């Protein structure tokens, strides 16, 4: 791969030395009018249009990404190698595609699939013929529209409240505008911070402001991608109850709540007292019934004891009379 890349890089010089005067005017590459815009996750076509009467079949194409200090090979097509004409380089495997069926029309463009934020940059399309060489630079801008923002109430800030607006998935770093109910930019001081993901380069944005009492309670957070000319917006209305300052409505609510609590407390006390009195009366009733049963049992016991004694005395007297003799028997008769 290294030798092939070296040949691709040095070939323009070698071919250029072989150019014949009079051939240079046969072909030309049409430069693009403007940068190409690629959306993250989608595909982007890097245009390279060769113009000429007859386009040779055995041409060679090389695409290179030019960085600030380095160059990275992206993909090549070698018409002199019909068995394996296509070659992709590291970082672009499975993400590039030529249009060989349109080569005869001069379409030497490259399809870059699944665009990454790191793909942003200037790409050079170099075209090699038997006795001709030229190149054109194509600039690729990369962008992504993030998610709909969410507005959060972070807490109290003095007499006001602190709000934050958060959104994810933006390329490049977006701008944030806070608006009032009339769609005008709010006068409050705003702090905005965009943080790129170390792995993907996609930005998350957080913007914060403080809302004071008496200000417009309708708040909009608008996140803007200037490259795509696209926006996402969320609108909320902040109720008075969220502010820490005491309002007449809050005072009235507290008074009503205090009265309700007092009535509730009195009712609970009355119910508790009634319950205790009922328990006390029930306990007294049970004690009186138990005392009555005890006295009744003692009375019954006394009666039984008396009856038993009387019977025993009668039986003893009858025995004595019977034992006296006939006169006693006659008396009994």
MARVEX-63361 format. One line per 8 residues: number of its first residue (from 1); their letters; for each residue z, y, x of C-alpha. Coordinates in steps of 0.001 Angstrom, whole numbers. Example, Ala and Ser with C-alpha at 12.3 -4.5 7.8 and 13.67 -1.06 7.14 Angstrom:
2
1	as	7800/-4500/12300 | 7140/-1060/13670
//
This chain:
333
1	xxxxxxxx	0/0/0 | 843/2371/2879 | -2538/1917/4611 | -4374/2366/1357 | -2476/5554/611 | -3221/6810/4142 | -6923/6163/3617 | -6804/7962/275
9	xxxxxxxx	-5184/10989/1873 | -7486/11138/4944 | -10656/10248/3070 | -11255/13828/1826 | -11473/15085/5416 | -13809/12308/6523 | -16056/12722/3526 | -16027/16464/3825
17	xxxxxxxx	-17406/16163/7366 | -20264/14097/5994 | -21248/16523/3257 | -24899/17407/3327 | -25929/20990/2536 | -27745/21012/-755 | -25586/18218/-2242 | -22570/20432/-2765
25	xxxxxxxx	-24157/22072/-5749 | -24844/18831/-7576 | -21249/18354/-8786 | -18253/20456/-9713 | -14844/19932/-11291 | -13998/22123/-14257 | -10454/23518/-13813 | -8140/23533/-16867
33	xxxxxxxx	-7615/26835/-18650 | -3828/26512/-18904 | -938/24227/-17943 | -551/20955/-19791 | 2544/20610/-21956 | 4178/17173/-22050 | 6940/16288/-24486 | 9654/14003/-23136
41	xxxxxxxx	9086/10431/-24314 | 5473/11069/-25340 | 2223/10863/-23410 | 330/13695/-21714 | -3277/13805/-20487 | -3884/15471/-17124 | -7481/16700/-17383 | -10041/16284/-14611
49	xxxxxxxx	-13628/16844/-15759 | -16421/16215/-13299 | -19681/17976/-14073 | -23028/16691/-12811 | -26363/15312/-13922 | -25655/11742/-12856 | -22135/10447/-12235 | -22144/7622/-9651
57	xxxxxxxx	-20320/4431/-10589 | -18759/3939/-7170 | -16579/7012/-7181 | -12934/7273/-6142 | -10176/9268/-7841 | -6740/10115/-6534 | -3890/11808/-8392 | -1018/13312/-6364
65	xxxxxxxx	2086/15213/-7485 | 2671/18158/-5169 | 6299/19114/-4722 | 7893/22012/-2879 | 7898/20130/433 | 6518/16657/-266 | 3629/14947/-2025 | 3958/11827/-4168
73	xxxxxxxx	1040/9535/-4926 | 761/8849/-8648 | -2330/6657/-9214 | -5771/5967/-7731 | -9075/4470/-8830 | -11412/2936/-6252 | -14900/2236/-7607 | -15796/331/-4435
81	xxxxxxxx	-13140/-2273/-5214 | -14211/-3793/-8553 | -11678/-6649/-8336 | -8665/-4321/-8220 | -9764/-723/-8689 | -6525/649/-10186 | -3377/1315/-8208 | -72/2812/-9410
89	xxxxxxxx	2703/4039/-7158 | 6499/3885/-7346 | 7947/5914/-10170 | 4744/5583/-12224 | 4345/1834/-12607 | 3188/1058/-16127 | 2970/4762/-16991 | -578/5746/-15993
97	xxxxxxxx	-4013/4974/-17361 | -7584/6066/-16545 | -10561/6170/-18935 | -13199/4102/-17061 | -15455/3822/-20094 | -15854/7615/-19965 | -16401/7963/-16214 | -20172/8284/-16747
105	xxxxxxxx	-19392/11362/-18860 | -17335/12841/-16050 | -13937/12271/-17713 | -11686/11429/-14762 | -8483/12445/-16543 | -5207/10572/-16216 | -2968/9569/-19114 | 699/9865/-18139
113	xxxxxxxx	2838/7823/-20528 | 6504/8260/-21467 | 6862/11663/-19851 | 10106/12264/-17930 | 11697/15639/-17163 | 11105/14862/-13468 | 7334/14683/-14101 | 7143/18480/-14272
121	xxxxxxxx	5018/19904/-11443 | 1522/20448/-10049 | -850/17480/-9921 | -3960/17352/-7751 | -7026/15430/-8928 | -9204/14555/-5917 | -12687/13101/-6489 | -14668/11287/-3751
129	xxxxxxxx	-18389/10449/-3879 | -20656/9098/-1148 | -21330/12531/277 | -19202/14841/-1811 | -15545/15732/-2292 | -13626/18208/-4412 | -10251/18622/-6060 | -8524/20559/-8828
137	xxxxxxxx	-4868/21349/-9527 | -3332/20656/-12944 | 101/22017/-13799 | 2343/19958/-16108 | 5193/21576/-18026 | 7760/19273/-19608 | 9843/20060/-22678 | 11982/18408/-25341
145	xxxxxxxx	13430/19608/-28614 | 17057/18617/-29002 | 19220/17677/-31946 | 20348/19972/-34738 | 23353/21957/-33516 | 26863/21478/-34914 | 29392/24298/-35302 | 33061/23482/-34592
153	xxxxxxxx	36288/25366/-35245 | 38134/25100/-31918 | 41348/26920/-32924 | 42938/30334/-33186 | 42137/33132/-30729 | 44507/36066/-31290 | 44090/37160/-34902 | 40720/35427/-35115
161	xxxxxxxx	39295/31969/-34612 | 37242/30398/-31819 | 33922/28767/-32727 | 31637/26577/-30634 | 28068/25390/-31159 | 26928/22129/-29534 | 23562/20385/-29256 | 22038/17653/-27062
169	xxxxxxxx	18607/16608/-25801 | 16894/19802/-24596 | 14330/20391/-21826 | 14363/22911/-20280 | 17806/24486/-20768 | 17649/26282/-24149 | 18967/29661/-25197 | 21507/30118/-28021
177	xxxxxxxx	21654/32994/-30511 | 24479/33619/-33007 | 23379/35306/-36255 | 25120/36910/-39255 | 24388/36557/-42973 | 21449/38981/-42645 | 19831/36998/-39828 | 20762/39645/-37256
185	xxxxxxxx	22230/38942/-33832 | 26019/39065/-34000 | 27865/41689/-31914 | 30554/39307/-30615 | 30614/38275/-26977 | 29011/34858/-26468 | 29408/32332/-23654 | 26703/29665/-23248
193	xxxxxxxx	26564/26774/-20784 | 23807/24158/-20372 | 24514/20969/-18436 | 21765/18561/-17306 | 22305/14818/-17298 | 22366/13540/-13689 | 20220/10538/-14582 | 17653/11967/-17030
201	xxxxxxxx	17655/15718/-16430 | 17996/16368/-20182 | 20269/19271/-21097 | 23302/19492/-23390 | 24253/23009/-24451 | 27578/24506/-25587 | 27939/28092/-26809 | 31221/29768/-27838
209	xxxxxxxx	32316/32964/-29595 | 35396/34412/-31357 | 35288/35552/-34976 | 37728/38346/-35891 | 39220/39072/-39350 | 37110/41435/-41396 | 33833/40448/-39737 | 30893/38767/-41441
217	xxxxxxxx	32127/35266/-42305 | 28653/33708/-42471 | 27700/32360/-39051 | 24453/30813/-37823 | 23907/29084/-34483 | 20266/28969/-33415 | 19158/26961/-30366 | 15757/27987/-28989
225	xxxxxxxx	13285/26115/-26771 | 10985/28836/-25483 | 8487/26407/-23939 | 7885/24566/-27217 | 8509/27723/-29261 | 10807/25571/-31385 | 14279/26171/-32808 | 17137/24255/-34382
233	xxxxxxxx	19694/26073/-36524 | 22947/25410/-38391 | 24686/27829/-40768 | 28330/27815/-41889 | 30627/30105/-43866 | 34219/30505/-42663 | 36880/30654/-45413 | 39749/33175/-45207
241	xxxxxxxx	42302/30380/-45068 | 41176/29460/-41539 | 42356/32771/-40097 | 45959/33029/-38799 | 46611/36486/-40341 | 48638/36502/-43601 | 46742/37609/-46686 | 48079/38511/-50211
249	xxxxxxxx	46587/35287/-51499 | 48501/33309/-48900 | 51749/35156/-49795 | 51254/34463/-53495 | 50534/30830/-52702 | 53712/30574/-50614 | 55826/32171/-53405 | 54406/29805/-56000
257	xxxxxxxx	55013/26902/-53654 | 58642/27993/-53083 | 59290/28301/-56833 | 57747/24901/-57439 | 59896/23386/-54712 | 63031/24996/-56220 | 62254/23632/-59667 | 61506/20254/-58206
265	xxxxxxxx	64793/20281/-56276 | 66816/21226/-59394 | 65139/18484/-61374 | 65874/15919/-58690 | 69544/17021/-58525 | 69910/16806/-62302 | 68356/13357/-62401 | 70603/12194/-59585
273	xxxxxxxx	73731/13555/-61293 | 72793/11944/-64617 | 72195/8675/-62843 | 75613/8801/-61142 | 77388/9625/-64430 | 75622/6771/-66180 | 76649/4368/-63427 | 80278/5606/-63664
281	xxxxxxxx	80395/5147/-67468 | 78877/1700/-67166 | 81454/739/-64553 | 84333/2008/-66813 | 82959/79/-69775 | 82777/-3103/-67743 | 86333/-2601/-66443 | 87687/-2043/-70022
289	xxxxxxxx	85899/-5154/-71282 | 87324/-7188/-68411 | 90874/-5892/-69161 | 90454/-6757/-72850 | 89342/-10280/-71996 | 92330/-10667/-69645 | 94858/-9597/-72324 | 93210/-11809/-74903
297	xxxxxxxx	93445/-14775/-72554 | 97139/-14075/-71924 | 97830/-13851/-75672 | 96050/-17107/-76347 | 98006/-18730/-73548 | 101310/-17479/-75012 | 100459/-18779/-78483 | 99492/-22163/-77144
305	xxxxxxxx	102707/-22387/-75178 | 104818/-21470/-78271 | 103105/-23997/-80535 | 103544/-26732/-77978 | 107324/-26006/-77713 | 107826/-25996/-81489 | 106088/-29342/-81880 | 108165/-30886/-79168
313	xxxxxxxx	111461/-29750/-80810 | 110387/-31140/-84212 | 109577/-34500/-82760 | 112947/-34678/-81035 | 114826/-33870/-84318 | 112926/-36525/-86279 | 113897/-39137/-83768 | 117571/-38284/-84025
321	xxxxxxxx	117570/-38446/-87840 | 115784/-41731/-87920 | 118233/-43304/-85607 | 121319/-42497/-87840 | 120664/-45280/-90357 | 119776/-45936/-94000 | 121265/-42744/-95286 | 119020/-40797/-92903
329	xxxxx	115995/-42720/-94117 | 116945/-42136/-97761 | 117274/-38424/-96991 | 113800/-38407/-95490 | 112456/-40099/-98630
//
